[in-house]
């Protein structure tokens, strides 16, 4: 189950199921220098675009989520 960071209002422009899908099965995962974790996954229902989900260091509290055009373009080029 997703939870928002303290004091953060959720504004959704995509399906929560997509966020859960990326967290459960990321194409790529990186730990940022600030301790947050970046998960990236493709969403077939949205043309295969890459959804980047940033969580707090606990890996469960969603800090941010957005479609990452740059990652998607690099994927298309095979990078």
Secondary structure, 3 states (H helix, E strand, C coil): CCEECCCCCCCCCCCHHHHHHHHHCCCEEEECCCCCEEEEEEEHHHCCEEEEEEECCCCCEEEEEEECHHHHHHHHCCC
